[in-house]
Amino acid sequence: MPNCEGPDPNPVAPAFTPPPGTCDTHFHVFGPSDRFPYGANRKYTPPDSPLEDYFGLMEVLGIERGVVVHPNLHGPDNAVTLDAIARSDGRFLGIVKLEASGTFEELKHLDTLGVRGVRFAFNPQHGGTFDSELFDRTAGWCADLGWQIEIHSAPNDLVELAERLARAEIPIVIDHMGRVDVSLGTDQEPFRVLLDLVRETHIWVKLTGADRITKTGAPYDDVVPFARELIAVAPDRMIWGTDWPHSAYFDPSKMPNDGVLMNLLPAYAPDSAVRDRILVDNAARLFGFT
């Protein structure tokens, strides 16, 4: 099984001053593996990126709140994610993975621990398939709890799911700008479908993963037109995140620097008031930060 690279240990400070309450709505914690083993069905093994390392990143980037998203690499056991929430002094909420055998009672308990949603991650990089029955069942439970569902898929899968997502009655969050192929331009079908979805008032998008969809590499200028179009349609339903610690990189020269990624925000949203909504207000409203 291959080993992937760890995050850049020297993030640069952002070139702008993030506002108070800035929220990273998408990061993961990996390990330590002697306490939180990696999942048996993973496709690769990451180096440990423990919570203490993320606390250091928060200091550099000016992040005050976060949403820890359970990674597929840790399999169905949400322990590493719950541990991060518990050790955050109230600064973190979480998104978990739910197995087909999961129950509403399980989710009710997780709600008391700071969980606010379930992630369906079935993009080719991680493997798996979309379970429509589990999705429908989970959506009903999330409605009762005031939770959301997050979707991480390939762009063509998003096209196939669009009708189902459009009729959902809970917040739906699309990870990594739908993983669109930026080389195909903003007129491509998956991106137009994503824009149509965002016109629905329950659809949100994470302005994350520029490093995953770029074709030109840092500083990721080819991603900017896509983010700007999304923001133009729904500035009140765009949120931001680091995607730290950036798993599945096997070439260290391609590992993104988190400060460089954060510096995309002024290009995405030149208006600081819009940028503040993306970094603070939208996340607070979606996740219920107080």
SVG drawing of the C-alpha trace seen along z (x, -y; Angstrom):
<svg xmlns="http://www.w3.org/2000/svg" viewBox="-38 -45 47 49">
<polyline fill="none" stroke="black" stroke-width="0.4" points="0.0,0.0 1.5,-3.4 2.2,-6.1 1.2,-9.7 2.9,-12.9 2.2,-15.0 1.2,-18.7 3.6,-21.5 5.1,-22.2 5.7,-25.9 2.4,-27.6 2.8,-31.2 0.7,-33.8 -2.2,-35.2 -1.6,-38.5 -4.8,-39.9 -6.2,-40.0 -8.9,-37.3 -11.8,-38.8 -12.6,-37.7 -14.6,-34.5 -13.0,-33.1 -14.1,-29.5 -12.3,-26.6 -15.3,-24.5 -13.3,-21.6 -10.2,-20.0 -9.3,-16.5 -7.3,-15.0 -5.2,-11.9 -4.1,-9.8 -2.0,-9.4 -2.4,-5.9 -1.4,-4.1 -4.5,-5.6 -6.8,-6.0 -6.0,-3.2 -6.5,-3.9 -9.3,-2.0 -8.5,1.4 -10.0,0.6 -8.0,-2.6 -6.2,-3.0 -3.1,-4.6 -1.6,-5.5 -1.0,-9.1 1.5,-10.2 -0.1,-11.2 -1.4,-14.8 -2.6,-15.1 -4.8,-17.8 -1.8,-19.6 -0.4,-20.3 -3.8,-21.8 -3.8,-24.0 -0.5,-25.4 -2.0,-26.1 -4.9,-28.0 -2.4,-30.3 -0.6,-31.1 -3.8,-31.5 -5.9,-33.4 -8.6,-30.7 -10.8,-30.8 -13.4,-28.1 -13.4,-24.9 -15.5,-22.0 -13.6,-18.7 -14.7,-16.4 -14.3,-12.7 -11.9,-11.3 -12.4,-8.1 -8.9,-7.1 -10.1,-6.4 -12.9,-4.1 -16.3,-4.1 -15.0,-4.7 -15.6,-8.4 -13.4,-8.4 -10.6,-10.6 -13.1,-13.3 -15.1,-13.2 -11.8,-13.5 -10.9,-16.6 -14.3,-18.2 -13.9,-17.3 -10.5,-18.8 -11.3,-22.1 -12.6,-24.1 -15.9,-24.7 -14.2,-25.9 -15.0,-22.9 -18.1,-21.1 -18.0,-18.0 -19.2,-16.0 -19.2,-12.2 -19.4,-9.1 -22.5,-6.9 -22.6,-3.2 -25.6,-1.6 -26.3,0.0 -26.4,-3.4 -29.4,-4.5 -31.2,-7.6 -30.4,-7.0 -26.7,-7.0 -27.0,-10.4 -29.0,-11.8 -26.1,-10.9 -23.5,-12.4 -25.5,-15.6 -24.8,-16.0 -21.1,-15.7 -21.0,-18.5 -21.7,-16.7 -23.8,-18.7 -24.0,-16.5 -23.1,-13.4 -20.7,-13.2 -21.2,-11.0 -17.8,-10.7 -17.6,-8.5 -15.3,-10.2 -13.0,-7.8 -10.0,-8.8 -11.5,-7.3 -13.7,-4.6 -17.2,-3.6 -20.5,-4.2 -23.5,-6.4 -26.1,-4.6 -29.4,-6.2 -31.3,-4.3 -28.9,-5.4 -29.0,-9.0 -32.8,-9.2 -32.9,-7.6 -30.1,-9.9 -31.7,-13.0 -34.9,-12.3 -32.9,-12.0 -30.9,-15.1 -34.1,-17.0 -35.2,-16.1 -31.8,-17.1 -31.3,-20.3 -28.2,-18.8 -26.8,-18.9 -25.5,-16.4 -22.1,-16.9 -21.4,-15.5 -17.9,-14.7 -18.2,-13.2 -16.9,-13.2 -18.4,-15.9 -20.3,-13.5 -21.8,-11.9 -23.0,-15.3 -24.8,-15.7 -26.6,-12.4 -27.5,-13.3 -28.6,-16.9 -32.4,-16.2 -32.2,-14.2 -30.2,-17.0 -32.4,-19.7 -35.5,-18.2 -33.8,-17.6 -35.4,-19.4 -32.2,-19.9 -29.0,-21.8 -26.8,-20.1 -23.1,-21.1 -21.0,-20.3 -17.4,-19.8 -14.5,-21.2 -16.5,-23.2 -17.9,-19.9 -14.4,-18.7 -15.1,-20.2 -12.4,-19.8 -11.3,-23.5 -9.7,-22.8 -13.2,-22.4 -14.2,-25.9 -17.1,-27.4 -19.6,-26.4 -19.1,-22.6 -22.2,-20.7 -21.1,-19.7 -20.4,-23.3 -23.6,-24.6 -25.5,-22.0 -23.7,-23.0 -24.6,-26.7 -28.3,-25.6 -28.1,-23.7 -26.7,-26.7 -29.8,-28.7 -31.8,-26.4 -31.7,-28.0 -30.7,-24.8 -27.6,-24.2 -24.2,-25.3 -20.7,-25.1 -17.3,-24.8 -14.7,-27.0 -12.1,-24.4 -9.8,-22.1 -8.4,-24.6 -5.2,-22.5 -7.3,-19.4 -9.0,-20.9 -6.3,-23.2 -4.5,-22.3 -1.9,-25.0 -0.8,-24.6 -0.1,-27.2 -1.2,-30.0 -4.3,-28.3 -5.4,-31.2 -7.4,-28.8 -9.8,-28.1 -10.6,-31.8 -13.3,-32.2 -15.2,-29.2 -15.2,-30.5 -16.3,-33.9 -19.3,-32.6 -20.4,-30.5 -20.1,-33.5 -22.0,-35.7 -25.0,-33.3 -25.1,-32.7 -22.7,-34.8 -24.7,-33.9 -24.2,-30.1 -20.5,-29.9 -18.1,-28.7 -14.4,-28.2 -12.0,-25.6 -8.4,-24.5 -8.8,-20.8 -5.8,-20.3 -3.7,-18.0 -4.2,-17.4 -4.2,-13.7 -3.4,-11.7 -0.4,-13.7 2.5,-11.4 4.7,-14.1 5.9,-16.6 6.4,-19.3 2.7,-19.4 1.7,-19.7 -0.2,-23.0 0.8,-25.6 -2.2,-26.5 -1.3,-30.2 -1.2,-30.3 -4.6,-28.6 -6.0,-31.1 -4.7,-33.9 -7.1,-33.0 -9.9,-34.5 -9.3,-38.1 -9.2,-36.9 -12.4,-35.0 -14.1,-37.8 -12.4,-41.2 -15.2,-42.9 -14.1,-42.4 -17.7,-42.4 -18.5,-39.4 -15.3,-37.7 -16.2,-38.2 -19.6,-36.5 -17.8,-33.5 -15.3,-33.3 -17.6,-34.1 -21.3,-34.7 -22.2,-32.0 -20.4,-29.3 -21.9,-30.5 -25.4,-30.3 -25.0,-26.9 -23.3,-25.1 -24.9,-27.0 -21.8,-28.6 -22.6,-31.1"/>
</svg>
